[in-house]
Amino acid sequence: MKADALSGGFFDPVFGAQAVFRALLRALSRPGEIENLPGLVRPPTPLNPAAAAVIACLADADTPIFLDRPLAESEAVRDWIGFHIGAPIVSLAGRATFAVISDPEKMPPLADFWLGTEEYPDRSTTLVLQVTGFEGSRTLTLQGPGIAETSALAPDPLPARLIGQLEENRRIFPRGVDIVFASRHAIAGLPRSTRILNGAA
């Protein structure tokens, strides 16, 4: 393990984890709203700080993590997760409790992840999708729990093929995955209960 994997965790473990957890609760309970998440950790690239903070808050030794190819091929990222989180890294999306995607354009289909069961829908995979920001050219119009009428979310990038998959993900509710979009210093939630009214470009 390289020495730099030993650094870059929460500056203040208790305060940091609590701040991330509160931001996640707000993001997932109010889909479409952006929650600022200042740099509480310093992970190695290509893992971004907000995505790293989310998994550092939620994951542990009992929650397998799937990494897409750019992340999985980074020894520094694997070492950082192993030291700061202790979560096992799995190569099959369907075995993951959490998944971190650095390149949404090349991510596996949502149906490849663990979608839960009717008896235990809460055991499905939570996806953390890294994005550059929330001012993309394709806007999702959202409706559902936590939204007064509608809200808008424009993560960048947002692959066109993902929109149809999100609609199918909503149709199998209460099964399905929950998604957290993570730019470098902000997050937005898209829980499985949210309906996509359109995917306008």
C-alpha positions as CSV (number, residue, x, y, z in Angstrom):
1,M,0.0,0.0,0.0
2,K,1.4,3.4,-1.0
3,A,1.9,6.0,1.8
4,D,-0.5,8.5,0.2
5,A,-3.4,6.1,0.7
6,L,-3.0,6.6,4.5
7,S,-3.9,10.3,4.1
8,G,-6.9,12.1,2.7
9,G,-9.6,10.7,5.0
10,F,-12.1,12.9,6.9
11,F,-10.3,15.8,8.5
12,D,-12.7,15.4,11.5
13,P,-14.2,11.9,11.3
14,V,-17.2,12.6,13.5
15,F,-18.1,16.0,12.1
16,G,-17.3,14.9,8.5
17,A,-19.5,11.8,8.6
18,Q,-22.4,13.7,10.2
19,A,-22.2,16.5,7.7
20,V,-22.2,14.1,4.8
21,F,-25.1,12.0,6.2
22,R,-27.2,15.1,6.7
23,A,-26.5,16.3,3.1
24,L,-27.4,12.8,1.8
25,L,-30.7,12.8,3.7
26,R,-31.6,16.2,2.3
27,A,-30.6,15.2,-1.2
28,L,-32.5,12.0,-1.3
29,S,-35.6,13.4,0.4
30,R,-35.7,16.4,-1.9
31,P,-34.9,15.1,-5.4
32,G,-33.4,17.7,-7.8
33,E,-32.0,20.0,-5.1
34,I,-28.3,20.5,-5.0
35,E,-26.5,20.0,-1.7
36,N,-23.1,21.6,-1.3
37,L,-20.5,19.2,0.1
38,P,-17.2,21.0,0.7
39,G,-14.0,19.1,0.5
40,L,-14.1,16.9,3.6
41,V,-11.8,14.3,2.2
42,R,-8.9,14.2,-0.2
43,P,-9.1,11.0,-2.3
44,P,-6.8,10.1,-5.1
45,T,-8.0,10.8,-8.6
46,P,-10.1,9.8,-10.5
47,L,-12.2,9.5,-7.4
48,N,-13.7,12.9,-6.6
49,P,-14.1,14.4,-3.1
50,A,-17.9,14.3,-2.9
51,A,-18.2,10.8,-4.2
52,A,-15.4,9.7,-1.8
53,A,-17.1,11.4,1.1
54,V,-20.4,9.7,0.4
55,I,-18.9,6.2,0.4
56,A,-16.7,7.0,3.4
57,C,-19.9,7.9,5.2
58,L,-22.1,5.0,4.2
59,A,-19.8,2.0,3.4
60,D,-18.0,-0.3,5.7
61,A,-16.3,-3.7,5.8
62,D,-19.7,-5.4,5.3
63,T,-20.8,-3.4,2.2
64,P,-19.1,-4.5,-1.1
65,I,-18.3,-1.7,-3.5
66,F,-18.2,-1.9,-7.3
67,L,-15.9,0.5,-9.1
68,D,-16.0,1.2,-12.8
69,R,-12.9,0.5,-14.9
70,P,-11.1,3.9,-14.4
71,L,-11.5,3.6,-10.6
72,A,-10.8,-0.1,-10.4
73,E,-7.6,0.3,-12.4
74,S,-6.3,2.9,-9.9
75,E,-4.2,1.2,-7.3
76,A,-4.3,4.5,-5.3
77,V,-8.1,4.5,-5.3
78,R,-8.3,0.8,-4.2
79,D,-5.8,1.4,-1.5
80,W,-7.6,4.5,-0.3
81,I,-10.9,2.7,0.0
82,G,-9.2,-0.3,1.7
83,F,-7.5,1.9,4.3
84,H,-10.2,4.5,5.0
85,I,-13.4,2.4,4.5
86,G,-12.3,-1.2,4.7
87,A,-15.0,-2.2,2.2
88,P,-14.4,-5.1,-0.1
89,I,-14.2,-4.3,-3.8
90,V,-16.2,-6.6,-6.1
91,S,-16.0,-7.0,-9.9
92,L,-19.6,-7.9,-10.4
93,A,-22.1,-5.0,-10.3
94,G,-24.9,-7.3,-9.0
95,R,-23.0,-8.1,-5.9
96,A,-22.4,-4.5,-4.8
97,T,-24.1,-2.6,-2.0
98,F,-22.6,0.6,-3.3
99,A,-21.2,1.4,-6.8
100,V,-19.0,4.4,-7.7
101,I,-19.0,5.4,-11.4
102,S,-16.4,7.8,-12.7
103,D,-17.6,7.7,-16.3
104,P,-21.4,7.6,-16.6
105,E,-21.1,7.3,-20.4
106,K,-19.7,3.8,-20.1
107,M,-21.4,2.5,-17.0
108,P,-23.2,-0.8,-16.8
109,P,-27.0,-0.8,-17.3
110,L,-28.9,-0.1,-14.1
111,A,-30.4,-3.6,-14.4
112,D,-27.0,-5.2,-13.9
113,F,-26.9,-3.9,-10.3
114,W,-28.6,-5.5,-7.4
115,L,-32.2,-4.3,-7.5
116,G,-33.4,-5.8,-4.2
117,T,-36.4,-8.1,-3.7
118,E,-40.0,-7.5,-2.9
119,E,-39.3,-8.6,0.6
120,Y,-36.0,-6.6,1.0
121,P,-36.0,-3.7,-1.5
122,D,-33.7,-1.7,0.8
123,R,-30.9,-4.1,0.0
124,S,-30.4,-2.9,-3.5
125,T,-27.3,-1.1,-4.8
126,T,-26.9,2.6,-4.2
127,L,-25.0,4.2,-7.2
128,V,-22.7,7.2,-6.8
129,L,-22.3,8.8,-10.3
130,Q,-19.5,11.3,-10.7
131,V,-20.4,14.3,-12.8
132,T,-18.7,17.5,-13.7
133,G,-21.6,19.7,-12.5
134,F,-25.3,20.3,-12.6
135,E,-25.7,22.6,-15.6
136,G,-25.8,20.0,-18.4
137,S,-27.6,20.3,-21.7
138,R,-30.1,17.5,-20.9
139,T,-32.6,18.3,-18.1
140,L,-34.6,15.8,-16.2
141,T,-38.1,16.9,-15.0
142,L,-38.8,15.1,-11.8
143,Q,-42.0,14.4,-9.9
144,G,-42.7,12.3,-6.8
145,P,-42.2,12.2,-3.0
146,G,-40.3,15.2,-1.6
147,I,-41.2,17.4,-4.6
148,A,-44.0,19.9,-4.3
149,E,-44.9,19.9,-8.0
150,T,-41.9,19.3,-10.2
151,S,-38.2,19.9,-10.0
152,A,-35.4,19.9,-12.5
153,L,-32.0,18.2,-12.5
154,A,-29.3,18.5,-15.2
155,P,-26.3,16.5,-14.2
156,D,-23.4,16.6,-16.7
157,P,-22.8,14.2,-18.3
158,L,-26.2,12.5,-18.5
159,P,-26.1,9.7,-21.1
160,A,-29.3,9.5,-23.2
161,R,-29.6,5.7,-22.7
162,L,-29.7,6.3,-18.9
163,I,-33.0,8.1,-19.1
164,G,-34.9,5.0,-20.3
165,Q,-33.2,2.9,-17.7
166,L,-34.3,5.4,-15.0
167,E,-37.9,5.1,-16.2
168,E,-37.7,1.3,-16.0
169,N,-36.1,1.7,-12.5
170,R,-39.1,3.6,-11.4
171,R,-41.5,1.1,-12.8
172,I,-40.2,-1.7,-10.6
173,F,-40.6,0.2,-7.4
174,P,-40.2,-0.6,-4.5
175,R,-37.3,-2.5,-6.1
176,G,-34.7,-0.6,-8.0
177,V,-31.5,1.4,-7.3
178,D,-31.1,4.8,-5.7
179,I,-28.7,7.3,-7.3
180,V,-26.5,10.0,-5.9
181,F,-24.9,12.3,-8.5
182,A,-21.6,13.8,-7.2
183,S,-19.7,16.7,-8.6
184,R,-16.4,17.6,-6.9
185,H,-18.1,19.5,-4.1
186,A,-21.9,18.9,-4.4
187,I,-24.4,16.1,-4.6
188,A,-28.0,15.6,-5.8
189,G,-30.2,12.6,-5.1
190,L,-32.4,10.6,-7.4
191,P,-34.2,7.9,-5.4
192,R,-36.1,5.1,-7.1
193,S,-39.4,6.6,-6.1
194,T,-38.9,9.6,-8.4
195,R,-40.7,9.7,-11.7
196,I,-38.9,11.1,-14.8
197,L,-41.5,13.2,-16.7
198,N,-39.1,13.9,-19.6
199,G,-35.5,13.9,-20.6
200,A,-35.4,17.1,-22.7
201,A,-32.2,17.9,-24.5
